[in-house]
Amino acid sequence: MTARAADGEWTCDAVLDGPLPEGRQEVFDALVQADPVLTLHFGEGGEILVDVVAAGDGARLVLTAHEPAAHALQG
């Protein structure tokens, strides 16, 4: 996956690096619909939770920094 900043906030466009193997696109789509919060790992060992939304034909994704709901923080 290749991600790049899309605006001054923490929003990115992401494009899969080539098509997923046969049958994997449906699984990926189902996972994003069921739980659109994924962990984005960086090469230097950092990571961040992101919300994922498919855009266009599904080959492009929009990533935004995950903000837990206020009631979830009160725990």
CHARMM internal coordinates of N, CA and C (Angstrom, degrees):
IC EDIT
DIST 1 N 1 CA 1.4348
DIST 1 CA 1 C 1.5184
ANGL 1 N 1 CA 1 C 107.41
DIST 1 C 2 N 1.3058
ANGL 1 CA 1 C 2 N 116.11
DIHE 1 N 1 CA 1 C 2 N 137.79
DIST 2 N 2 CA 1.4540
ANGL 1 C 2 N 2 CA 122.45
DIHE 1 CA 1 C 2 N 2 CA 175.13
DIST 2 CA 2 C 1.5173
ANGL 2 N 2 CA 2 C 107.68
DIHE 1 C 2 N 2 CA 2 C -113.80
DIST 2 C 3 N 1.3392
ANGL 2 CA 2 C 3 N 116.64
DIHE 2 N 2 CA 2 C 3 N 125.43
DIST 3 N 3 CA 1.4712
ANGL 2 C 3 N 3 CA 121.19
DIHE 2 CA 2 C 3 N 3 CA -179.36
DIST 3 CA 3 C 1.5234
ANGL 3 N 3 CA 3 C 109.03
DIHE 2 C 3 N 3 CA 3 C -119.28
DIST 3 C 4 N 1.3368
ANGL 3 CA 3 C 4 N 116.11
DIHE 3 N 3 CA 3 C 4 N 147.27
DIST 4 N 4 CA 1.4595
ANGL 3 C 4 N 4 CA 121.36
DIHE 3 CA 3 C 4 N 4 CA 176.43
DIST 4 CA 4 C 1.5118
ANGL 4 N 4 CA 4 C 108.69
DIHE 3 C 4 N 4 CA 4 C -144.02
DIST 4 C 5 N 1.3189
ANGL 4 CA 4 C 5 N 117.03
DIHE 4 N 4 CA 4 C 5 N 151.32
DIST 5 N 5 CA 1.4639
ANGL 4 C 5 N 5 CA 121.81
DIHE 4 CA 4 C 5 N 5 CA 179.28
DIST 5 CA 5 C 1.5204
ANGL 5 N 5 CA 5 C 109.47
DIHE 4 C 5 N 5 CA 5 C -65.33
DIST 5 C 6 N 1.3457
ANGL 5 CA 5 C 6 N 116.18
DIHE 5 N 5 CA 5 C 6 N 137.87
DIST 6 N 6 CA 1.4593
ANGL 5 C 6 N 6 CA 120.68
DIHE 5 CA 5 C 6 N 6 CA -178.35
DIST 6 CA 6 C 1.5164
ANGL 6 N 6 CA 6 C 112.51
DIHE 5 C 6 N 6 CA 6 C -109.13
DIST 6 C 7 N 1.3398
ANGL 6 CA 6 C 7 N 118.24
DIHE 6 N 6 CA 6 C 7 N -18.68
DIST 7 N 7 CA 1.4634
ANGL 6 C 7 N 7 CA 120.43
DIHE 6 CA 6 C 7 N 7 CA 179.04
DIST 7 CA 7 C 1.5199
ANGL 7 N 7 CA 7 C 109.38
DIHE 6 C 7 N 7 CA 7 C -157.57
DIST 7 C 8 N 1.3250
ANGL 7 CA 7 C 8 N 117.97
DIHE 7 N 7 CA 7 C 8 N -175.11
DIST 8 N 8 CA 1.4527
ANGL 7 C 8 N 8 CA 122.79
DIHE 7 CA 7 C 8 N 8 CA -178.78
DIST 8 CA 8 C 1.5135
ANGL 8 N 8 CA 8 C 113.43
DIHE 7 C 8 N 8 CA 8 C -73.78
DIST 8 C 9 N 1.3291
ANGL 8 CA 8 C 9 N 117.94
DIHE 8 N 8 CA 8 C 9 N -16.28
DIST 9 N 9 CA 1.4632
ANGL 8 C 9 N 9 CA 122.10
DIHE 8 CA 8 C 9 N 9 CA 175.34
DIST 9 CA 9 C 1.5232
ANGL 9 N 9 CA 9 C 107.11
DIHE 8 C 9 N 9 CA 9 C -83.04
DIST 9 C 10 N 1.3271
ANGL 9 CA 9 C 10 N 117.53
DIHE 9 N 9 CA 9 C 10 N -162.34
DIST 10 N 10 CA 1.4522
ANGL 9 C 10 N 10 CA 119.87
DIHE 9 CA 9 C 10 N 10 CA 177.68
DIST 10 CA 10 C 1.5246
ANGL 10 N 10 CA 10 C 107.89
DIHE 9 C 10 N 10 CA 10 C -103.37
DIST 10 C 11 N 1.3371
ANGL 10 CA 10 C 11 N 115.10
DIHE 10 N 10 CA 10 C 11 N 69.04
DIST 11 N 11 CA 1.4600
ANGL 10 C 11 N 11 CA 121.51
DIHE 10 CA 10 C 11 N 11 CA 176.06
DIST 11 CA 11 C 1.5175
ANGL 11 N 11 CA 11 C 107.69
DIHE 10 C 11 N 11 CA 11 C -123.60
DIST 11 C 12 N 1.3255
ANGL 11 CA 11 C 12 N 116.98
DIHE 11 N 11 CA 11 C 12 N 137.01
DIST 12 N 12 CA 1.4618
ANGL 11 C 12 N 12 CA 122.02
DIHE 11 CA 11 C 12 N 12 CA -179.50
DIST 12 CA 12 C 1.5130
ANGL 12 N 12 CA 12 C 110.75
DIHE 11 C 12 N 12 CA 12 C -130.45
DIST 12 C 13 N 1.3165
ANGL 12 CA 12 C 13 N 114.66
DIHE 12 N 12 CA 12 C 13 N 152.16
DIST 13 N 13 CA 1.4537
ANGL 12 C 13 N 13 CA 121.79
DIHE 12 CA 12 C 13 N 13 CA 164.90
DIST 13 CA 13 C 1.5175
ANGL 13 N 13 CA 13 C 105.78
DIHE 12 C 13 N 13 CA 13 C -95.07
DIST 13 C 14 N 1.3061
ANGL 13 CA 13 C 14 N 117.63
DIHE 13 N 13 CA 13 C 14 N 143.84
DIST 14 N 14 CA 1.4575
ANGL 13 C 14 N 14 CA 121.47
DIHE 13 CA 13 C 14 N 14 CA 176.44
DIST 14 CA 14 C 1.5227
ANGL 14 N 14 CA 14 C 108.95
DIHE 13 C 14 N 14 CA 14 C -135.64
DIST 14 C 15 N 1.3064
ANGL 14 CA 14 C 15 N 115.58
DIHE 14 N 14 CA 14 C 15 N 142.80
DIST 15 N 15 CA 1.4590
ANGL 14 C 15 N 15 CA 121.92
DIHE 14 CA 14 C 15 N 15 CA 178.84
DIST 15 CA 15 C 1.5166
ANGL 15 N 15 CA 15 C 107.34
DIHE 14 C 15 N 15 CA 15 C -128.51
DIST 15 C 16 N 1.3291
ANGL 15 CA 15 C 16 N 116.09
DIHE 15 N 15 CA 15 C 16 N 132.06
DIST 16 N 16 CA 1.4639
ANGL 15 C 16 N 16 CA 119.90
DIHE 15 CA 15 C 16 N 16 CA 176.29
DIST 16 CA 16 C 1.5206
ANGL 16 N 16 CA 16 C 108.72
DIHE 15 C 16 N 16 CA 16 C -65.12
DIST 16 C 17 N 1.3154
ANGL 16 CA 16 C 17 N 117.02
DIHE 16 N 16 CA 16 C 17 N 139.98
DIST 17 N 17 CA 1.4593
ANGL 16 C 17 N 17 CA 121.99
DIHE 16 CA 16 C 17 N 17 CA -179.77
DIST 17 CA 17 C 1.5249
ANGL 17 N 17 CA 17 C 109.89
DIHE 16 C 17 N 17 CA 17 C -81.44
DIST 17 C 18 N 1.3106
ANGL 17 CA 17 C 18 N 115.21
DIHE 17 N 17 CA 17 C 18 N 76.14
DIST 18 N 18 CA 1.4545
ANGL 17 C 18 N 18 CA 120.85
DIHE 17 CA 17 C 18 N 18 CA -178.36
DIST 18 CA 18 C 1.5135
ANGL 18 N 18 CA 18 C 110.50
DIHE 17 C 18 N 18 CA 18 C 96.85
DIST 18 C 19 N 1.3142
ANGL 18 CA 18 C 19 N 116.62
DIHE 18 N 18 CA 18 C 19 N 161.94
DIST 19 N 19 CA 1.4713
ANGL 18 C 19 N 19 CA 119.87
DIHE 18 CA 18 C 19 N 19 CA -179.50
DIST 19 CA 19 C 1.5253
ANGL 19 N 19 CA 19 C 110.91
DIHE 18 C 19 N 19 CA 19 C -68.39
DIST 19 C 20 N 1.3267
ANGL 19 CA 19 C 20 N 114.78
DIHE 19 N 19 CA 19 C 20 N 149.34
DIST 20 N 20 CA 1.4604
ANGL 19 C 20 N 20 CA 119.97
DIHE 19 CA 19 C 20 N 20 CA 175.34
DIST 20 CA 20 C 1.5211
ANGL 20 N 20 CA 20 C 109.13
DIHE 19 C 20 N 20 CA 20 C -72.84
DIST 20 C 21 N 1.3442
ANGL 20 CA 20 C 21 N 117.43
DIHE 20 N 20 CA 20 C 21 N 152.63
DIST 21 N 21 CA 1.4669
ANGL 20 C 21 N 21 CA 120.05
DIHE 20 CA 20 C 21 N 21 CA 177.31
DIST 21 CA 21 C 1.5325
ANGL 21 N 21 CA 21 C 110.58
DIHE 20 C 21 N 21 CA 21 C -57.80
DIST 21 C 22 N 1.3119
ANGL 21 CA 21 C 22 N 115.83
DIHE 21 N 21 CA 21 C 22 N 156.64
DIST 22 N 22 CA 1.4621
ANGL 21 C 22 N 22 CA 121.65
DIHE 21 CA 21 C 22 N 22 CA -178.25
DIST 22 CA 22 C 1.5229
ANGL 22 N 22 CA 22 C 111.26
DIHE 21 C 22 N 22 CA 22 C -51.56
DIST 22 C 23 N 1.3201
ANGL 22 CA 22 C 23 N 116.26
DIHE 22 N 22 CA 22 C 23 N 132.16
DIST 23 N 23 CA 1.4535
ANGL 22 C 23 N 23 CA 122.13
DIHE 22 CA 22 C 23 N 23 CA 179.61
DIST 23 CA 23 C 1.5156
ANGL 23 N 23 CA 23 C 114.11
DIHE 22 C 23 N 23 CA 23 C 87.09
DIST 23 C 24 N 1.3173
ANGL 23 CA 23 C 24 N 118.57
DIHE 23 N 23 CA 23 C 24 N -18.98
DIST 24 N 24 CA 1.4621
ANGL 23 C 24 N 24 CA 121.61
DIHE 23 CA 23 C 24 N 24 CA -177.69
DIST 24 CA 24 C 1.5227
ANGL 24 N 24 CA 24 C 112.70
DIHE 23 C 24 N 24 CA 24 C -80.56
DIST 24 C 25 N 1.3476
ANGL 24 CA 24 C 25 N 117.74
DIHE 24 N 24 CA 24 C 25 N -28.62
DIST 25 N 25 CA 1.4620
ANGL 24 C 25 N 25 CA 120.30
DIHE 24 CA 24 C 25 N 25 CA -179.61
DIST 25 CA 25 C 1.5239
ANGL 25 N 25 CA 25 C 110.51
DIHE 24 C 25 N 25 CA 25 C -62.68
DIST 25 C 26 N 1.3303
ANGL 25 CA 25 C 26 N 117.41
DIHE 25 N 25 CA 25 C 26 N -41.31
DIST 26 N 26 CA 1.4595
ANGL 25 C 26 N 26 CA 121.20
DIHE 25 CA 25 C 26 N 26 CA 179.39
DIST 26 CA 26 C 1.5246
ANGL 26 N 26 CA 26 C 110.63
DIHE 25 C 26 N 26 CA 26 C -64.20
DIST 26 C 27 N 1.3314
ANGL 26 CA 26 C 27 N 116.89
DIHE 26 N 26 CA 26 C 27 N -40.49
DIST 27 N 27 CA 1.4648
ANGL 26 C 27 N 27 CA 121.32
DIHE 26 CA 26 C 27 N 27 CA 178.73
DIST 27 CA 27 C 1.5249
ANGL 27 N 27 CA 27 C 109.83
DIHE 26 C 27 N 27 CA 27 C -65.43
DIST 27 C 28 N 1.3258
ANGL 27 CA 27 C 28 N 117.27
DIHE 27 N 27 CA 27 C 28 N -45.24
DIST 28 N 28 CA 1.4621
ANGL 27 C 28 N 28 CA 121.61
DIHE 27 CA 27 C 28 N 28 CA 178.80
DIST 28 CA 28 C 1.5250
ANGL 28 N 28 CA 28 C 110.48
DIHE 27 C 28 N 28 CA 28 C -60.45
DIST 28 C 29 N 1.3301
ANGL 28 CA 28 C 29 N 117.37
DIHE 28 N 28 CA 28 C 29 N -46.28
DIST 29 N 29 CA 1.4654
ANGL 28 C 29 N 29 CA 121.52
DIHE 28 CA 28 C 29 N 29 CA 179.46
DIST 29 CA 29 C 1.5293
ANGL 29 N 29 CA 29 C 110.97
DIHE 28 C 29 N 29 CA 29 C -60.27
DIST 29 C 30 N 1.3285
ANGL 29 CA 29 C 30 N 117.31
DIHE 29 N 29 CA 29 C 30 N -43.09
DIST 30 N 30 CA 1.4650
ANGL 29 C 30 N 30 CA 121.19
DIHE 29 CA 29 C 30 N 30 CA -180.00
DIST 30 CA 30 C 1.5264
ANGL 30 N 30 CA 30 C 110.92
DIHE 29 C 30 N 30 CA 30 C -64.31
DIST 30 C 31 N 1.3327
ANGL 30 CA 30 C 31 N 117.71
DIHE 30 N 30 CA 30 C 31 N -40.50
DIST 31 N 31 CA 1.4617
ANGL 30 C 31 N 31 CA 121.18
DIHE 30 CA 30 C 31 N 31 CA 178.49
DIST 31 CA 31 C 1.5252
ANGL 31 N 31 CA 31 C 111.40
DIHE 30 C 31 N 31 CA 31 C -63.79
DIST 31 C 32 N 1.3159
ANGL 31 CA 31 C 32 N 117.21
DIHE 31 N 31 CA 31 C 32 N -43.31
DIST 32 N 32 CA 1.4695
ANGL 31 C 32 N 32 CA 121.09
DIHE 31 CA 31 C 32 N 32 CA 179.97
DIST 32 CA 32 C 1.5234
ANGL 32 N 32 CA 32 C 110.01
DIHE 31 C 32 N 32 CA 32 C -64.65
DIST 32 C 33 N 1.3251
ANGL 32 CA 32 C 33 N 118.18
DIHE 32 N 32 CA 32 C 33 N -38.40
DIST 33 N 33 CA 1.4637
ANGL 32 C 33 N 33 CA 120.78
DIHE 32 CA 32 C 33 N 33 CA 178.98
DIST 33 CA 33 C 1.5245
ANGL 33 N 33 CA 33 C 111.45
DIHE 32 C 33 N 33 CA 33 C -71.30
DIST 33 C 34 N 1.3337
ANGL 33 CA 33 C 34 N 117.64
DIHE 33 N 33 CA 33 C 34 N -37.23
DIST 34 N 34 CA 1.4633
ANGL 33 C 34 N 34 CA 121.22
DIHE 33 CA 33 C 34 N 34 CA -177.31
DIST 34 CA 34 C 1.5279
ANGL 34 N 34 CA 34 C 112.08
DIHE 33 C 34 N 34 CA 34 C -74.16
DIST 34 C 35 N 1.3261
ANGL 34 CA 34 C 35 N 117.56
DIHE 34 N 34 CA 34 C 35 N -41.23
DIST 35 N 35 CA 1.4660
ANGL 34 C 35 N 35 CA 122.12
DIHE 34 CA 34 C 35 N 35 CA -178.40
DIST 35 CA 35 C 1.5196
ANGL 35 N 35 CA 35 C 107.85
DIHE 34 C 35 N 35 CA 35 C -149.82
DIST 35 C 36 N 1.3212
ANGL 35 CA 35 C 36 N 116.89
DIHE 35 N 35 CA 35 C 36 N 91.24
DIST 36 N 36 CA 1.4671
ANGL 35 C 36 N 36 CA 120.08
DIHE 35 CA 35 C 36 N 36 CA -173.85
DIST 36 CA 36 C 1.5250
ANGL 36 N 36 CA 36 C 114.95
DIHE 35 C 36 N 36 CA 36 C -78.40
DIST 36 C 37 N 1.3305
ANGL 36 CA 36 C 37 N 118.56
DIHE 36 N 36 CA 36 C 37 N 17.51
DIST 37 N 37 CA 1.4661
ANGL 36 C 37 N 37 CA 121.28
DIHE 36 CA 36 C 37 N 37 CA 177.02
DIST 37 CA 37 C 1.5306
ANGL 37 N 37 CA 37 C 107.73
DIHE 36 C 37 N 37 CA 37 C -103.79
DIST 37 C 38 N 1.3245
ANGL 37 CA 37 C 38 N 115.72
DIHE 37 N 37 CA 37 C 38 N 117.57
DIST 38 N 38 CA 1.4537
ANGL 37 C 38 N 38 CA 121.72
DIHE 37 CA 37 C 38 N 38 CA -179.35
DIST 38 CA 38 C 1.5247
ANGL 38 N 38 CA 38 C 109.69
DIHE 37 C 38 N 38 CA 38 C -122.79
DIST 38 C 39 N 1.3123
ANGL 38 CA 38 C 39 N 116.52
DIHE 38 N 38 CA 38 C 39 N 162.03
DIST 39 N 39 CA 1.4604
ANGL 38 C 39 N 39 CA 121.72
DIHE 38 CA 38 C 39 N 39 CA 175.34
DIST 39 CA 39 C 1.5150
ANGL 39 N 39 CA 39 C 108.55
DIHE 38 C 39 N 39 CA 39 C -98.64
DIST 39 C 40 N 1.3311
ANGL 39 CA 39 C 40 N 116.20
DIHE 39 N 39 CA 39 C 40 N 122.09
DIST 40 N 40 CA 1.4590
ANGL 39 C 40 N 40 CA 122.45
DIHE 39 CA 39 C 40 N 40 CA 177.13
DIST 40 CA 40 C 1.5287
ANGL 40 N 40 CA 40 C 106.73
DIHE 39 C 40 N 40 CA 40 C -95.80
DIST 40 C 41 N 1.3361
ANGL 40 CA 40 C 41 N 116.70
DIHE 40 N 40 CA 40 C 41 N 118.35
DIST 41 N 41 CA 1.4651
ANGL 40 C 41 N 41 CA 122.34
DIHE 40 CA 40 C 41 N 41 CA -178.75
DIST 41 CA 41 C 1.5185
ANGL 41 N 41 CA 41 C 109.38
DIHE 40 C 41 N 41 CA 41 C -98.78
DIST 41 C 42 N 1.3315
ANGL 41 CA 41 C 42 N 115.98
DIHE 41 N 41 CA 41 C 42 N 138.56
DIST 42 N 42 CA 1.4533
ANGL 41 C 42 N 42 CA 122.18
DIHE 41 CA 41 C 42 N 42 CA 177.69
DIST 42 CA 42 C 1.5242
ANGL 42 N 42 CA 42 C 109.30
DIHE 41 C 42 N 42 CA 42 C -103.22
DIST 42 C 43 N 1.3187
ANGL 42 CA 42 C 43 N 116.82
DIHE 42 N 42 CA 42 C 43 N 152.03
DIST 43 N 43 CA 1.4551
ANGL 42 C 43 N 43 CA 122.25
DIHE 42 CA 42 C 43 N 43 CA -177.67
DIST 43 CA 43 C 1.5127
ANGL 43 N 43 CA 43 C 114.61
DIHE 42 C 43 N 43 CA 43 C -56.42
DIST 43 C 44 N 1.3285
ANGL 43 CA 43 C 44 N 118.03
DIHE 43 N 43 CA 43 C 44 N -32.18
DIST 44 N 44 CA 1.4597
ANGL 43 C 44 N 44 CA 120.86
DIHE 43 CA 43 C 44 N 44 CA -178.10
DIST 44 CA 44 C 1.5220
ANGL 44 N 44 CA 44 C 112.99
DIHE 43 C 44 N 44 CA 44 C -86.43
DIST 44 C 45 N 1.3310
ANGL 44 CA 44 C 45 N 118.25
DIHE 44 N 44 CA 44 C 45 N 10.81
DIST 45 N 45 CA 1.4563
ANGL 44 C 45 N 45 CA 121.90
DIHE 44 CA 44 C 45 N 45 CA 174.96
DIST 45 CA 45 C 1.5152
ANGL 45 N 45 CA 45 C 115.49
DIHE 44 C 45 N 45 CA 45 C 100.83
DIST 45 C 46 N 1.3209
ANGL 45 CA 45 C 46 N 119.11
DIHE 45 N 45 CA 45 C 46 N -7.91
DIST 46 N 46 CA 1.4610
ANGL 45 C 46 N 46 CA 121.09
DIHE 45 CA 45 C 46 N 46 CA 178.13
DIST 46 CA 46 C 1.5196
ANGL 46 N 46 CA 46 C 111.02
DIHE 45 C 46 N 46 CA 46 C -78.71
DIST 46 C 47 N 1.3179
ANGL 46 CA 46 C 47 N 115.51
DIHE 46 N 46 CA 46 C 47 N 163.54
DIST 47 N 47 CA 1.4656
ANGL 46 C 47 N 47 CA 120.61
DIHE 46 CA 46 C 47 N 47 CA 176.60
DIST 47 CA 47 C 1.5186
ANGL 47 N 47 CA 47 C 109.25
DIHE 46 C 47 N 47 CA 47 C -153.37
DIST 47 C 48 N 1.3402
ANGL 47 CA 47 C 48 N 115.50
DIHE 47 N 47 CA 47 C 48 N 159.39
DIST 48 N 48 CA 1.4556
ANGL 47 C 48 N 48 CA 122.28
DIHE 47 CA 47 C 48 N 48 CA 178.95
DIST 48 CA 48 C 1.5261
ANGL 48 N 48 CA 48 C 107.97
DIHE 47 C 48 N 48 CA 48 C -149.52
DIST 48 C 49 N 1.3426
ANGL 48 CA 48 C 49 N 116.32
DIHE 48 N 48 CA 48 C 49 N 144.36
DIST 49 N 49 CA 1.4653
ANGL 48 C 49 N 49 CA 120.50
DIHE 48 CA 48 C 49 N 49 CA 173.68
DIST 49 CA 49 C 1.5127
ANGL 49 N 49 CA 49 C 108.74
DIHE 48 C 49 N 49 CA 49 C -79.65
DIST 49 C 50 N 1.3349
ANGL 49 CA 49 C 50 N 116.73
DIHE 49 N 49 CA 49 C 50 N 135.00
DIST 50 N 50 CA 1.4535
ANGL 49 C 50 N 50 CA 121.78
DIHE 49 CA 49 C 50 N 50 CA 179.60
DIST 50 CA 50 C 1.5224
ANGL 50 N 50 CA 50 C 110.44
DIHE 49 C 50 N 50 CA 50 C -131.56
DIST 50 C 51 N 1.3291
ANGL 50 CA 50 C 51 N 115.39
DIHE 50 N 50 CA 50 C 51 N 147.35
DIST 51 N 51 CA 1.4651
ANGL 50 C 51 N 51 CA 121.82
DIHE 50 CA 50 C 51 N 51 CA 170.06
DIST 51 CA 51 C 1.5173
ANGL 51 N 51 CA 51 C 106.41
DIHE 50 C 51 N 51 CA 51 C -87.98
DIST 51 C 52 N 1.3283
ANGL 51 CA 51 C 52 N 116.82
DIHE 51 N 51 CA 51 C 52 N 137.49
DIST 52 N 52 CA 1.4611
ANGL 51 C 52 N 52 CA 122.49
DIHE 51 CA 51 C 52 N 52 CA -176.42
DIST 52 CA 52 C 1.5164
ANGL 52 N 52 CA 52 C 109.77
DIHE 51 C 52 N 52 CA 52 C -119.63
DIST 52 C 53 N 1.3379
ANGL 52 CA 52 C 53 N 115.71
DIHE 52 N 52 CA 52 C 53 N 132.05
DIST 53 N 53 CA 1.4599
ANGL 52 C 53 N 53 CA 122.14
DIHE 52 CA 52 C 53 N 53 CA 175.53
DIST 53 CA 53 C 1.5255
ANGL 53 N 53 CA 53 C 107.23
DIHE 52 C 53 N 53 CA 53 C -131.54
DIST 53 C 54 N 1.3345
ANGL 53 CA 53 C 54 N 116.77
DIHE 53 N 53 CA 53 C 54 N 128.78
DIST 54 N 54 CA 1.4602
ANGL 53 C 54 N 54 CA 120.62
DIHE 53 CA 53 C 54 N 54 CA 175.98
DIST 54 CA 54 C 1.5148
ANGL 54 N 54 CA 54 C 109.11
DIHE 53 C 54 N 54 CA 54 C -72.05
DIST 54 C 55 N 1.3265
ANGL 54 CA 54 C 55 N 116.53
DIHE 54 N 54 CA 54 C 55 N 141.79
DIST 55 N 55 CA 1.4613
ANGL 54 C 55 N 55 CA 121.93
DIHE 54 CA 54 C 55 N 55 CA 179.88
DIST 55 CA 55 C 1.5245
ANGL 55 N 55 CA 55 C 109.16
DIHE 54 C 55 N 55 CA 55 C -128.10
DIST 55 C 56 N 1.3112
ANGL 55 CA 55 C 56 N 115.47
DIHE 55 N 55 CA 55 C 56 N 151.57
DIST 56 N 56 CA 1.4553
ANGL 55 C 56 N 56 CA 120.29
DIHE 55 CA 55 C 56 N 56 CA 178.34
DIST 56 CA 56 C 1.5089
ANGL 56 N 56 CA 56 C 111.82
DIHE 55 C 56 N 56 CA 56 C 61.53
DIST 56 C 57 N 1.3174
ANGL 56 CA 56 C 57 N 116.24
DIHE 56 N 56 CA 56 C 57 N -127.75
DIST 57 N 57 CA 1.4677
ANGL 56 C 57 N 57 CA 121.47
DIHE 56 CA 56 C 57 N 57 CA -177.52
DIST 57 CA 57 C 1.5254
ANGL 57 N 57 CA 57 C 112.58
DIHE 56 C 57 N 57 CA 57 C -85.60
DIST 57 C 58 N 1.3297
ANGL 57 CA 57 C 58 N 117.15
DIHE 57 N 57 CA 57 C 58 N 8.67
DIST 58 N 58 CA 1.4552
ANGL 57 C 58 N 58 CA 121.17
DIHE 57 CA 57 C 58 N 58 CA 179.51
DIST 58 CA 58 C 1.5122
ANGL 58 N 58 CA 58 C 113.31
DIHE 57 C 58 N 58 CA 58 C 93.65
DIST 58 C 59 N 1.3324
ANGL 58 CA 58 C 59 N 118.05
DIHE 58 N 58 CA 58 C 59 N -10.00
DIST 59 N 59 CA 1.4612
ANGL 58 C 59 N 59 CA 120.95
DIHE 58 CA 58 C 59 N 59 CA 178.25
DIST 59 CA 59 C 1.5230
ANGL 59 N 59 CA 59 C 110.93
DIHE 58 C 59 N 59 CA 59 C -79.85
DIST 59 C 60 N 1.3369
ANGL 59 CA 59 C 60 N 116.97
DIHE 59 N 59 CA 59 C 60 N -17.37
DIST 60 N 60 CA 1.4613
ANGL 59 C 60 N 60 CA 122.18
DIHE 59 CA 59 C 60 N 60 CA 179.13
DIST 60 CA 60 C 1.5137
ANGL 60 N 60 CA 60 C 108.73
DIHE 59 C 60 N 60 CA 60 C -111.73
DIST 60 C 61 N 1.3141
ANGL 60 CA 60 C 61 N 116.54
DIHE 60 N 60 CA 60 C 61 N 140.10
DIST 61 N 61 CA 1.4526
ANGL 60 C 61 N 61 CA 122.45
DIHE 60 CA 60 C 61 N 61 CA 180.00
DIST 61 CA 61 C 1.5140
ANGL 61 N 61 CA 61 C 109.06
DIHE 60 C 61 N 61 CA 61 C -121.86
DIST 61 C 62 N 1.3232
ANGL 61 CA 61 C 62 N 116.49
DIHE 61 N 61 CA 61 C 62 N 151.64
DIST 62 N 62 CA 1.4551
ANGL 61 C 62 N 62 CA 122.42
DIHE 61 CA 61 C 62 N 62 CA 172.72
DIST 62 CA 62 C 1.5193
ANGL 62 N 62 CA 62 C 106.81
DIHE 61 C 62 N 62 CA 62 C -113.51
DIST 62 C 63 N 1.3358
ANGL 62 CA 62 C 63 N 116.30
DIHE 62 N 62 CA 62 C 63 N 124.47
DIST 63 N 63 CA 1.4599
ANGL 62 C 63 N 63 CA 122.51
DIHE 62 CA 62 C 63 N 63 CA -178.48
DIST 63 CA 63 C 1.5185
ANGL 63 N 63 CA 63 C 109.16
DIHE 62 C 63 N 63 CA 63 C -112.61
DIST 63 C 64 N 1.3233
ANGL 63 CA 63 C 64 N 117.06
DIHE 63 N 63 CA 63 C 64 N 133.16
DIST 64 N 64 CA 1.4640
ANGL 63 C 64 N 64 CA 121.64
DIHE 63 CA 63 C 64 N 64 CA 173.58
DIST 64 CA 64 C 1.5219
ANGL 64 N 64 CA 64 C 108.23
DIHE 63 C 64 N 64 CA 64 C -131.71
DIST 64 C 65 N 1.3191
ANGL 64 CA 64 C 65 N 116.35
DIHE 64 N 64 CA 64 C 65 N 149.38
DIST 65 N 65 CA 1.4624
ANGL 64 C 65 N 65 CA 120.40
DIHE 64 CA 64 C 65 N 65 CA 178.97
DIST 65 CA 65 C 1.5223
ANGL 65 N 65 CA 65 C 108.65
DIHE 64 C 65 N 65 CA 65 C -58.39
DIST 65 C 66 N 1.3171
ANGL 65 CA 65 C 66 N 116.72
DIHE 65 N 65 CA 65 C 66 N 132.79
DIST 66 N 66 CA 1.4665
ANGL 65 C 66 N 66 CA 122.23
DIHE 65 CA 65 C 66 N 66 CA -178.81
DIST 66 CA 66 C 1.5176
ANGL 66 N 66 CA 66 C 109.94
DIHE 65 C 66 N 66 CA 66 C -74.70
DIST 66 C 67 N 1.3108
ANGL 66 CA 66 C 67 N 115.93
DIHE 66 N 66 CA 66 C 67 N 128.08
DIST 67 N 67 CA 1.4638
ANGL 66 C 67 N 67 CA 122.89
DIHE 66 CA 66 C 67 N 67 CA 176.82
DIST 67 CA 67 C 1.5256
ANGL 67 N 67 CA 67 C 106.88
DIHE 66 C 67 N 67 CA 67 C -115.33
DIST 67 C 68 N 1.3387
ANGL 67 CA 67 C 68 N 118.49
DIHE 67 N 67 CA 67 C 68 N 106.52
DIST 68 N 68 CA 1.4642
ANGL 67 C 68 N 68 CA 119.67
DIHE 67 CA 67 C 68 N 68 CA 179.29
DIST 68 CA 68 C 1.5385
ANGL 68 N 68 CA 68 C 110.55
DIHE 67 C 68 N 68 CA 68 C -58.13
DIST 68 C 69 N 1.3067
ANGL 68 CA 68 C 69 N 116.47
DIHE 68 N 68 CA 68 C 69 N 145.24
DIST 69 N 69 CA 1.4621
ANGL 68 C 69 N 69 CA 121.39
DIHE 68 CA 68 C 69 N 69 CA 179.04
DIST 69 CA 69 C 1.5281
ANGL 69 N 69 CA 69 C 109.34
DIHE 68 C 69 N 69 CA 69 C -60.97
DIST 69 C 70 N 1.3123
ANGL 69 CA 69 C 70 N 117.48
DIHE 69 N 69 CA 69 C 70 N 146.36
DIST 70 N 70 CA 1.4701
ANGL 69 C 70 N 70 CA 122.34
DIHE 69 CA 69 C 70 N 70 CA -176.67
DIST 70 CA 70 C 1.5291
ANGL 70 N 70 CA 70 C 111.25
DIHE 69 C 70 N 70 CA 70 C -58.04
DIST 70 C 71 N 1.3515
ANGL 70 CA 70 C 71 N 118.27
DIHE 70 N 70 CA 70 C 71 N -40.02
DIST 71 N 71 CA 1.4695
ANGL 70 C 71 N 71 CA 120.00
DIHE 70 CA 70 C 71 N 71 CA -179.48
DIST 71 CA 71 C 1.5271
ANGL 71 N 71 CA 71 C 111.71
DIHE 70 C 71 N 71 CA 71 C -67.19
DIST 71 C 72 N 1.3354
ANGL 71 CA 71 C 72 N 117.96
DIHE 71 N 71 CA 71 C 72 N -28.33
DIST 72 N 72 CA 1.4549
ANGL 71 C 72 N 72 CA 120.24
DIHE 71 CA 71 C 72 N 72 CA 178.22
DIST 72 CA 72 C 1.5249
ANGL 72 N 72 CA 72 C 111.14
DIHE 71 C 72 N 72 CA 72 C -69.85
DIST 72 C 73 N 1.3230
ANGL 72 CA 72 C 73 N 116.98
DIHE 72 N 72 CA 72 C 73 N -29.05
DIST 73 N 73 CA 1.4712
ANGL 72 C 73 N 73 CA 120.87
DIHE 72 CA 72 C 73 N 73 CA 179.92
DIST 73 CA 73 C 1.5264
ANGL 73 N 73 CA 73 C 111.65
DIHE 72 C 73 N 73 CA 73 C -74.09
DIST 73 C 74 N 1.3301
ANGL 73 CA 73 C 74 N 117.56
DIHE 73 N 73 CA 73 C 74 N -25.59
DIST 74 N 74 CA 1.4607
ANGL 73 C 74 N 74 CA 121.02
DIHE 73 CA 73 C 74 N 74 CA -177.36
DIST 74 CA 74 C 1.5167
ANGL 74 N 74 CA 74 C 111.62
DIHE 73 C 74 N 74 CA 74 C -78.23
DIST 74 C 75 N 1.3216
ANGL 74 CA 74 C 75 N 117.14
DIHE 74 N 74 CA 74 C 75 N -16.57
DIST 75 N 75 CA 1.3836
ANGL 74 C 75 N 75 CA 128.01
DIHE 74 CA 74 C 75 N 75 CA 173.68
DIST 75 CA 75 C 1.3629
ANGL 75 N 75 CA 75 C 134.79
DIHE 74 C 75 N 75 CA 75 C 39.40
END
COOR INIT
IC SEED 1 N 1 CA 1 C
IC BUILD
